[in-house]
Amino acid sequence: MDFSLSSDEQEFTESFRNFCKKEIHPYAEEADKTKELPRSHYLKLGEAGYLGLLHEEEFGGQGAGVFLSTLAMEIVSEYCGSTFFSGGASAGLFGLPIKHFGTLDQKKKYLPDIISGKTIGSLGVTEPDGGSDVSGLSSLAKKSGTDRYILSGQKTFITNAPNADYCLVLARTQDETGKEKGLTHFIVDLNSKGISRSAAMDKMGLKASPTGALFFEDVEVPEVNILGKLGKGFRQTMQTFNAERLSLAAYSLGVMKACLDESKSFAASRKSFGKPIYQHQGVAFMLAEIYSKYEAAKWLTYNTAWEMEKIESEGKPSMSLSGKCAACKLFATTAAREVTNLAVQIHGGAGYMDEYKVSRLYRDTRLGEIGGGTSEIQKLIISGSIMKEN
C-alpha cells in the first residue's frame, strides 16, 4: 500500500488546511455558542473544492479519490466538527447517492449547486420508532396516477433538516393497488406542499450542525424523482452507510489530532510543582496513550480508504468492504471517545470549561459511536462479515 500523495494532492491538502485555519477554525467556537452554521460556510467549502472532492468534474466536482477525500475530512474535523457533519450530510449523504445511482438529468439538476454550496442536502432514513432497523421503517410512498407518488411519514434526527433545500427520503413503496414494492429513495424538494419541519433540536454537542425532524403529509413527488430503481433503496442505503462509516472514522482522526495538539500545548505551558506538567509521569502516560490511539486509528482508516479507492477505481461496488468499514468506524470512534476523555483529564479543571477547545471536542465526539449505526450494530456487521470469509 502506498499512501504517498502526488504533488497536486499535497498542494491541495496544504491549501485546504490553511483555508480551515483561516475560514473555519476562528468561527468554530462562536458557531457552537450560537448553534448556527452560516450558509456562507457551505459556499466557502464549495469554493475551496471540499464539497466536490468525490464528485465528477462535469458537474463541478474535483474527481478526486477516496483517500484524498478522507484526508480532507480529517483536516476539517480537526477544526470544526459541525462543519464536517453538515457539509458531509449535504455533499456526501445526499450528493453521493445521486452520483452513484442518479440519472444524468438528476445529476445536472442537483449536483452543481450542492457541490458549490448554493444549496443544502440531507438524508432521511431514521424514524421515531426505529433507527438501526432500516428495513422496518414506516414512511410510505404510494403510486398515484401515471407519474407521481404520494409520500407520508416522519423522519427524525436528520442532519440539516431545519435548513436543507432537499432531502433524499427512504420510504416503503406501494403501487396503486397497495402491493408492496420495497424500499425506494425519493429526491424531495423540502419546499413542497405538505412538508413541515421541527426547529433545530438541542444536543449535547455539534451544536452548530442543525438536527431536526421532517414531516410529510400527502406530499406529491414526481416519479422522475425516484433515485435509481424502484425497490432498490435498501441496498443503496447500505452502500451509502459504508462511505459514511469511513467518513466518521476520518472525523474521529481529526478530533484526536486536535486533542493531541491541544494537550501538548497545555502540558508544555501549565506548570505544577515547579515544572511543566508533561514532565510528570501521570500526564506523560496520558499523552502517550493519545498519540498511540491516534496513530493506530489513522493507519486502519487510511488502509480502508486506500482499499475503497482501489475497488471503486475498478468499477466495483464498495459493499465487499462492509466489514472493514464497520471495523474502521468502531475502532476510530471508540478511540476518539477515549482520547477526548484523556485530553480533558490532562487539562484538569480547565478542561471542564467551555473556553477550552477540548471541552467542545469531548461533547462533539460522542455522536461518532451513534451515527451511521451504533457501535453495537458495527459489531454485528463485523462478525457477520468475518464468518462469511473462508
VOBA-778175 format. One record per residue (C-alpha): residue in three letters; x, y, z. Coordinates in steps of 0.05 Angstrom, whole numbers, padded with zeros to 5 digits, always signed. Example, Ala and Ser with C-alpha at 12.3 -4.5 7.8 and 13.67 -1.06 7.14 Angstrom:
<recs>
ALA+00246-00090+00156
SER+00273-00021+00143
</recs>
This chain:
<recs>
MET+00000+00000+00000
ASP+00026+00068-00020
PHE-00004+00126+00019
SER+00040+00178-00014
LEU+00007+00238-00048
SER+00021+00268-00116
SER+00048+00339-00118
ASP-00022+00365-00135
GLU-00053+00327-00077
GLN-00001+00353-00029
GLU-00014+00423-00054
PHE-00089+00414-00043
THR-00082+00387+00028
GLU-00035+00444+00047
SER-00080+00497+00018
PHE-00142+00465+00048
ARG-00110+00464+00117
ASN-00093+00538+00110
PHE-00164+00551+00089
CYS-00192+00515+00150
LYS-00145+00553+00196
LYS-00167+00619+00166
GLU-00240+00609+00149
ILE-00267+00553+00194
HIS-00228+00549+00259
PRO-00237+00623+00281
TYR-00313+00615+00279
ALA-00320+00545+00307
GLU-00328+00568+00379
GLU-00377+00623+00362
ALA-00417+00575+00318
ASP-00421+00526+00377
LYS-00449+00581+00422
THR-00498+00610+00372
LYS-00518+00540+00348
GLU-00515+00563+00277
LEU-00472+00546+00217
PRO-00479+00603+00167
ARG-00497+00585+00095
SER-00435+00624+00075
HIS-00395+00566+00105
TYR-00423+00520+00051
LEU-00404+00569-00003
LYS-00333+00575+00024
LEU-00327+00499+00028
GLY-00351+00496-00044
GLU-00301+00548-00067
ALA-00245+00511-00031
GLY-00263+00448-00071
TYR-00281+00407-00009
LEU-00354+00393-00024
GLY-00337+00368-00094
LEU-00278+00323-00078
LEU-00313+00258-00094
HIS-00357+00286-00149
GLU-00346+00285-00223
GLU-00315+00346-00257
GLU-00371+00354-00307
PHE-00418+00374-00250
GLY-00367+00420-00216
GLY-00331+00368-00174
GLN-00257+00353-00166
GLY-00258+00280-00188
ALA-00211+00262-00130
GLY-00203+00194-00099
VAL-00229+00167-00033
PHE-00161+00172+00000
LEU-00152+00247-00012
SER-00223+00259+00009
THR-00210+00221+00074
LEU-00150+00266+00089
ALA-00192+00328+00076
MET-00247+00304+00122
GLU-00195+00292+00176
ILE-00169+00363+00167
VAL-00237+00398+00171
SER-00256+00356+00231
GLU-00194+00379+00268
TYR-00221+00450+00266
CYS-00297+00444+00268
GLY-00339+00381+00276
SER-00404+00416+00260
THR-00376+00438+00193
PHE-00356+00366+00178
PHE-00424+00338+00195
SER-00467+00388+00158
GLY-00421+00391+00097
GLY-00418+00315+00096
ALA-00493+00307+00101
SER-00502+00353+00041
ALA-00448+00333-00008
GLY-00440+00263+00019
LEU-00503+00232+00045
PHE-00547+00269-00005
GLY-00498+00281-00062
LEU-00460+00216-00068
PRO-00522+00171-00076
ILE-00543+00217-00133
LYS-00473+00209-00163
HIS-00475+00133-00157
PHE-00548+00119-00174
GLY-00578+00181-00205
THR-00597+00194-00277
LEU-00560+00245-00319
ASP-00617+00294-00311
GLN-00617+00286-00236
LYS-00543+00297-00232
LYS-00548+00360-00275
LYS-00605+00387-00234
TYR-00579+00376-00163
LEU-00504+00365-00161
PRO-00475+00431-00186
ASP-00509+00473-00132
ILE-00495+00421-00078
ILE-00422+00420-00097
SER-00416+00495-00099
GLY-00452+00503-00032
LYS-00510+00542-00061
THR-00560+00490-00037
ILE-00560+00443+00022
GLY-00579+00370+00022
SER-00598+00318+00074
LEU-00612+00244+00080
GLY-00678+00220+00112
VAL-00674+00148+00138
THR-00683+00148+00214
GLU-00754+00148+00241
PRO-00783+00159+00311
ASP-00798+00084+00321
GLY-00733+00057+00293
GLY-00661+00077+00279
SER-00617+00017+00263
ASP-00675-00024+00235
VAL-00675+00008+00167
SER-00718-00047+00136
GLY-00773-00033+00187
LEU-00787+00039+00171
SER-00859+00061+00161
SER-00856+00123+00116
LEU-00899+00106+00055
ALA-00899+00129-00017
LYS-00959+00104-00056
LYS-00965+00108-00132
SER-01017+00158-00155
GLY-01035+00163-00229
THR-00982+00151-00281
ASP-00925+00197-00259
ARG-00925+00211-00185
TYR-00924+00183-00114
ILE-00958+00209-00051
LEU-00909+00209+00007
SER-00929+00208+00081
GLY-00889+00196+00144
GLN-00838+00225+00191
LYS-00762+00227+00195
THR-00722+00247+00257
PHE-00651+00261+00279
ILE-00637+00286+00208
THR-00574+00328+00199
ASN-00590+00393+00163
ALA-00666+00382+00167
PRO-00680+00452+00194
ASN-00645+00488+00137
ALA-00637+00438+00079
ASP-00666+00451+00010
TYR-00671+00377-00008
CYS-00676+00310+00026
LEU-00663+00241-00001
VAL-00721+00205+00033
LEU-00723+00129+00041
ALA-00794+00102+00041
ARG-00835+00039+00032
THR-00869+00040-00036
GLN-00935+00013-00060
ASP-00968+00010-00128
GLU-01039+00037-00138
THR-01069-00029-00113
GLY-01030-00027-00048
LYS-00979-00080-00068
GLU-00912-00072-00034
LYS-00854-00053-00079
GLY-00797-00049-00029
LEU-00757+00010-00003
THR-00742+00067-00051
HIS-00704+00133-00047
PHE-00741+00196-00069
ILE-00708+00263-00081
VAL-00754+00311-00045
ASP-00756+00387-00050
LEU-00767+00408+00022
ASN-00805+00470+00000
SER-00861+00425-00028
LYS-00932+00430-00003
GLY-00947+00383+00056
ILE-00877+00386+00087
SER-00862+00415+00154
ARG-00800+00412+00198
SER-00781+00420+00270
ALA-00736+00472+00298
ALA-00664+00451+00309
MET-00660+00402+00367
ASP-00619+00416+00429
LYS-00559+00370+00431
MET-00500+00351+00474
GLY-00450+00371+00420
LEU-00442+00391+00347
LYS-00490+00447+00364
ALA-00477+00487+00300
SER-00497+00428+00256
PRO-00573+00431+00258
THR-00611+00366+00271
GLY-00686+00361+00266
ALA-00748+00324+00244
LEU-00785+00325+00178
PHE-00859+00313+00170
PHE-00891+00291+00104
GLU-00966+00294+00096
ASP-00992+00272+00027
VAL-00933+00303-00008
GLU-00934+00296-00084
VAL-00867+00271-00110
PRO-00856+00264-00186
GLU-00837+00194-00209
VAL-00776+00223-00241
ASN-00750+00238-00171
ILE-00741+00164-00155
LEU-00666+00152-00145
GLY-00643+00091-00182
LYS-00693+00035-00189
LEU-00758+00024-00152
GLY-00748-00022-00092
LYS-00672-00016-00091
GLY-00668+00034-00034
PHE-00643-00013+00019
ARG-00581-00034-00018
GLN-00567+00038-00038
THR-00572+00058+00035
MET-00523+00004+00056
GLN-00472+00027+00005
THR-00482+00099+00028
PHE-00471+00077+00100
ASN-00404+00045+00081
ALA-00379+00113+00058
GLU-00409+00147+00119
ARG-00374+00099+00166
LEU-00307+00113+00134
SER-00321+00187+00139
LEU-00337+00181+00213
ALA-00270+00147+00223
ALA-00237+00206+00188
TYR-00276+00254+00232
SER-00251+00216+00293
LEU-00179+00224+00269
GLY-00189+00299+00264
VAL-00216+00302+00335
MET-00157+00260+00361
LYS-00106+00303+00324
ALA-00137+00366+00355
CYS-00136+00333+00424
LEU-00063+00315+00416
ASP-00043+00386+00395
GLU-00084+00419+00449
SER-00058+00372+00503
LYS+00015+00381+00482
SER+00008+00456+00483
PHE-00027+00457+00551
ALA+00021+00406+00582
ALA+00081+00447+00560
SER+00054+00514+00586
ARG+00020+00491+00650
LYS+00066+00482+00710
SER+00058+00446+00776
PHE+00109+00431+00830
GLY+00159+00475+00793
LYS+00159+00441+00724
PRO+00115+00433+00662
ILE+00062+00381+00675
TYR+00084+00338+00616
GLN+00146+00321+00658
HIS+00101+00287+00709
GLN+00093+00213+00695
GLY+00018+00213+00700
VAL+00009+00266+00646
ALA+00065+00237+00603
PHE+00029+00170+00603
MET-00036+00202+00581
LEU-00001+00238+00524
ALA+00029+00172+00502
GLU-00040+00140+00502
ILE-00069+00196+00460
TYR-00013+00190+00409
SER-00017+00114+00405
LYS-00092+00112+00396
TYR-00089+00165+00342
GLU-00034+00130+00303
ALA-00069+00062+00307
ALA-00135+00091+00284
LYS-00101+00131+00229
TRP-00070+00071+00196
LEU-00133+00029+00198
THR-00172+00087+00168
TYR-00120+00102+00115
ASN-00117+00029+00096
THR-00193+00024+00089
ALA-00195+00088+00048
TRP-00140+00061+00003
GLU-00177-00004-00008
MET-00243+00031-00022
GLU-00210+00076-00073
LYS-00178+00015-00107
ILE-00245-00022-00110
GLU-00283+00039-00137
SER-00229+00052-00189
GLU-00241-00018-00215
GLY-00316-00002-00222
LYS-00336-00049-00166
PRO-00386-00032-00110
SER-00358-00020-00041
MET-00405-00070-00008
SER-00348-00121-00003
LEU-00316-00073+00047
SER-00375-00070+00095
GLY-00340-00108+00150
LYS-00276-00067+00144
CYS-00314-00001+00142
ALA-00352-00022+00204
ALA-00288-00043+00240
CYS-00256+00023+00220
LYS-00313+00063+00248
LEU-00318+00021+00311
PHE-00244+00027+00327
ALA-00235+00100+00309
THR-00297+00127+00343
THR-00283+00087+00407
ALA-00211+00113+00407
ALA-00235+00184+00397
ARG-00281+00180+00457
GLU-00223+00153+00499
VAL-00176+00206+00473
THR-00223+00265+00487
ASN-00231+00239+00558
LEU-00155+00237+00566
ALA-00148+00307+00537
VAL-00199+00335+00586
GLN-00163+00299+00643
ILE-00096+00329+00622
HIS-00127+00398+00624
GLY-00155+00385+00694
GLY-00206+00437+00716
ALA-00193+00478+00654
GLY-00215+00420+00610
TYR-00285+00425+00641
MET-00291+00498+00620
ASP-00322+00514+00552
GLU-00268+00566+00538
TYR-00220+00508+00524
LYS-00227+00471+00459
VAL-00222+00402+00490
SER-00289+00414+00524
ARG-00323+00421+00456
LEU-00285+00362+00428
TYR-00307+00319+00486
ARG-00381+00336+00472
ASP-00375+00332+00397
THR-00342+00264+00391
ARG-00398+00226+00427
LEU-00441+00223+00364
GLY-00388+00182+00328
GLU-00408+00119+00365
ILE-00481+00130+00350
GLY-00488+00160+00280
GLY-00482+00116+00219
GLY-00502+00056+00261
THR-00485+00047+00334
SER-00422+00011+00356
GLU-00464-00049+00373
ILE-00491-00051+00302
GLN-00419-00046+00276
LYS-00401-00108+00316
LEU-00458-00147+00285
ILE-00435-00126+00216
ILE-00363-00144+00230
SER-00379-00212+00259
GLY-00426-00228+00201
SER-00372-00207+00152
ILE-00316-00248+00182
MET-00360-00310+00187
LYS-00372-00307+00112
GLU-00297-00310+00099
ASN-00265-00376+00081
</recs>
